[in-house]
Amino acid sequence: MIYKFMITKIFKRLSIFSYIVSFFLTLAVNLFDLYSRNAAEIYPGLFQRALTISSGLIIIMVSLSATKKINTKFGAEHLLSFPVCLLLFYQNAGLNYQKFFLGIILVIALNIFSKDWSKGNSNKALFSLGCLFTITSFINSYFSIFFISTLLIIIRLNNKRSAIFSLLIGVFMTLQSLAIVTYLLTGKFLYAPPAKFLESIPLNRIINGTELVWIIMVILAFISAFYLKRVKRRGSHFIRFEGGDNFMLFWLVTSVVFRIFNLYVGGGIWLLSFIPTAFFIGKAYKTIKKDAIKEVLVLLLVCFGIVFKLYENGVFIN
């Protein structure tokens, strides 16, 4: 059969073709999602909004997979897991530019955690993390939880006092700069988001759907993460669980905390969980040895996702 194991072959390794296919898959999923969320009606700007979201996601994936200086890289499997997870994602409200900006900052932090700072300039890493997490906390104070993740680096260092001092310097300098700039622009020291930042990228239609499917995906991501840790301890040669993976796990745990205690601002109650969930689902997909199982699994998830989205958005039942 010509089709046999085609999906598996395309996403077996990183290539220009796999990037292109992933982009169009992501674009197709976004178009379908926006179309179904609008009661199966095409509205002005649908393609533009889908293209904006798809371009942002593919840029993140390309930047992470193409970076050679980090231990935790997005592989070809993530070029597939991201659009598949996007199809199953619970979107109760639209993604806005502020939330997208916060996601970019966390991805930059992931790059820092992915490096082996026990042999490098750890003070520079802690200073950078202090700057990044201060920015996120300035926008949403609950994001200060991410400061706890710096312990993943600090506990591995000999000179912990110097590392903590570098972190605090980063916090102080960034907070001071942000407060001054905010005061000059708004006359207040506290952050007030510009209207453009809060503008929804997709259609901001609230759906009375179920979170169950995405909760199952998050649980599977946790199972994948802990399974990979277990395999790592056994010395498997094909699984690497480094600092970046630990930060991803912390990110995933934090997203659940945000959901349970309603710490998010505005809509998008599961937005914080999307990247780490897709990351660990992709890792789990890679561990499956038989291509036939991989192929069937992807097709089943896609078919289920399509039917589920149509049903959830009242396209089947009005």
N, C-alpha and C positions, 0 to 999 in steps of 0.2 A: 504493500500500500504506500502511495506517495505521501499520505498524511502521517504515517506511522512515526510517532515520537518526534514530530516536528517542533512542538513547543519546547521539549526538553533539549533538542539540539540547538535551537536558537539561543536559549539562556543557559547553555553549558559553560560558556566562557564570555568574558567581556570583549565586545567588538563594536565597531561602528554600527553594524547591522542590528545588534541587540539593543543598543541605545535608541536607534530609530524606531524599532518595533515597540520598545517600552514606552516611548513618547506617544506614539499613536494609540497604543492600548490605553494609556492614561487619559489621553484626550477623548477617546471613545467612551470611557467610563464616566468622565466628567460630563460629557454631552448627554449621555443617557441619564445620569443622576439629575442634572438640572432639568431635563425634559420631563422626567417622571415626577419630580417634585413640583412641577408647575401643572399638574393634572394632565400630562401628556399633551401640552400645548407649547408651540414654539413662540418665544417672545423676543423682542428686540434686544440684542446684546448677548444672547445665549452663547453663541460661538466665541465671542470675545472673552466672556467670563470663563468659559471652559478652557480656552487657550491660556489665559493668565494663570489659572491654578495649575494646569499641566506643565507649563513652562517653569513655574517655580519649583515644583516637585522634581522635575527632571534635572534642573540645575543643581539641586541639593544632592541628588543621587550621583550625578556625574562628578561633582566636586569631591565627594567622599570616596567614590570608587577609583578615581584617577589619582588621588593623593598617595604618593609612595612613601612618605615619611611617617605614616601612622600605622600602628599595629592592627587596629580595628578598621577594616575597610568594607564598604558595601560591595558585594560581589555581584555576579550576573544573576544569581538567584533573587537578589533584592530588586532588580529591574523588573522581575515578574511579581514578586510578593507585594510590592507597593500598589500597583493597579488592582490586583486581586483584593487586597485588604480595603482599598478605597471603595470598591464595589459593595463591600459588606459593612462599611463604616456607618455608624449612627450619627447623622448630621441633623441635629435638632435646630440648628440656626447657622447662618452663613459665616464663613471665615472672613475676618476683616484684616486690614493691613497691619494693625497693631499686633494681632495674634501671630500673623505670619512673621513679623519682625522678631517677636519673642522666640519663635521657633528657630529662626536663623541664628540667633545668639546662642541658643542651646546646642545647635549643631557645631558652632565654632568652639564651644566648650568641650564638646565631644572630641574634637581634633586634639585639644590640649590633653585630655585624659588618656587619649590613645597612645601617647608617646611615653617612652620609658624614662621618666624624670629622675630615677634613682641614679642614673649615670650622666645626667645633664644638668642644665641650669634650672633647678627646681624653683628657685626664688622668682625667676621670671615667669614660670608657669603659674605660681600662686598669685603673683601680682596681676597677671592677665585675668585669672579667674575672679579675683576680687573686683576688677573693673567690670567684667561681664555680668556677674551676678548682682552687682550694685545697680547696673542699668535695668536689669529685669525686675529687681525689687523696687526700684524707683517707680516703675510703671505699674507693677502689681506687688504690693508688700508681701503677699503670701509666697511669692517666688523666692523669698529669703530662705525658704526651706532648702534650696539648692546649695546654700553655703555649707550644709552638713556634708555634702558630697566631697568637699575638699579634703576631708579626712582620708579619703581613698588614696590620696597622694601623701599627705602629711605623715600618716602612720608608717610609711615605708622609708621615711627619711631619717638620717642620723641627727641632723641639725634642725630639730622641729621648731625651736624658738625663732630661728631666722626665717623659716618658712611662714610661720604665723605672722611675724612682723611684716613680711612682704605682702601677705594677704591683706592685712589691715591698712597698709599704705595704699594699696590699690583701691580699697573701699573708700578711704578718706578722700583721696584725690579725686576720684570719680564722683562721689557724692557732692563734694564741694563744687565741682565744675557743673554738674547737672542742676544744682540748686541756683547757682548764679545765672546760668543760661535761662532757666525757667523763669526766674524773677525778672530778668530783662525783657523776656518775651511776653509774659502774662501779668507781671506785677505780684506774683505769688511764688512762694518757694516750693509748694506742693505741685506735683505733676497734674496737668489737665490736658487730656488727649485732644489733638486737633480733630476737627470734624472729619477730615479726610482719612485719618487713621481708623476711625470707627465705621467707615463706609464698607458695607458688605461686598465682598468680591462675587460670590454666587448669589442666587436669588435668596433673599432672607425670608423664607417661608417656614414657619414653625410647623413641625410635623408631630402629630399625636401617634407616633410609632412606638415600637418596642426597642428597648436597649439590649434585649436578651442575646441577640446574635453577636453583637459586638462584645458583650460581657464574656461570652464563650470564647471569642477570639483572644481577648485579653488573658483569660485563664490559660488558654493554649500557649500563649506567649510566655507566661510564667513557667509552665511545665517545660517548655523548650529551653528557657534560660537555665533552670535548675538541672535539667538533663545534661545540657552542654557543660555546666560546671562539673558535674559528676564524671563525664567523659574526660574532661581536662585533667582531673585528678588521677585518672587511670592511665594517663600518658598517651592518649590517642594522638596520632600524627596528623590527623586531618581537621582537628578542631582546636581553635585558639581562643582562649577566654582571657583577655587581657584587661587593662584598665578601662579602655573604652567600653568593653562589654559590661563591666561593673557599673560604669556610669549610666549606661543604657538601662540596666536593671534598676538602678536608683531612680532614674527618670520614669520608668514604668510604675514603680511603687508610688512615686509622688503623684502621678496622674490619677491613681486609684484613690489616694488620700484626698486630692482635690475634688474628686467626684463624690466621695462619701460625705465629706464635710462642706460641700458646696462652696469651695474656695475660688472657683472660677469667676471671672468678671464678664457679665453679659451671657450670651449663648455659647454654644459649642462646648457642652459639658464633658465631652470625651476627646476634644481636639488634642489635648496634651498627650494622650496615650497613643496617637496614631503612629508616629515615627518609631518609637521603641517596639510597639506591637508588630508592625510590618517588618522590622529588623529581625526580631527573634523568630517570627513565622518563616522568614526567608532562610534563616540559619537551620531551622528544623527541616525545611524542604530539602536543603542541601544534603542532609544526613541520609535521606532515603536513597537506597542503592539502585533499585530497579526503576528504569526509565518508564516502564509501562505504568507502574503505580503512580509515579509523578504526573504522568500525562492524564490519567483518569482522575486523579485528585484535583488537578487544576480545572478540568472540564466540569466536574461536579460542582466545585465551588462557584465557578462562573455562572453555570445554569441556575444554581440555587440563588445566587446573588441577584440575577436578573428577575426571576420570579418574585423573590422577596421584596425587591425595590418596587416593583409594579403593584404588588399587594399592599405594601406599607403606605404607598402614596395614593391609594384608592383608585388606581387605574383599572384594576380588575373589578373591584366592588365599590361603587359610588354611594 
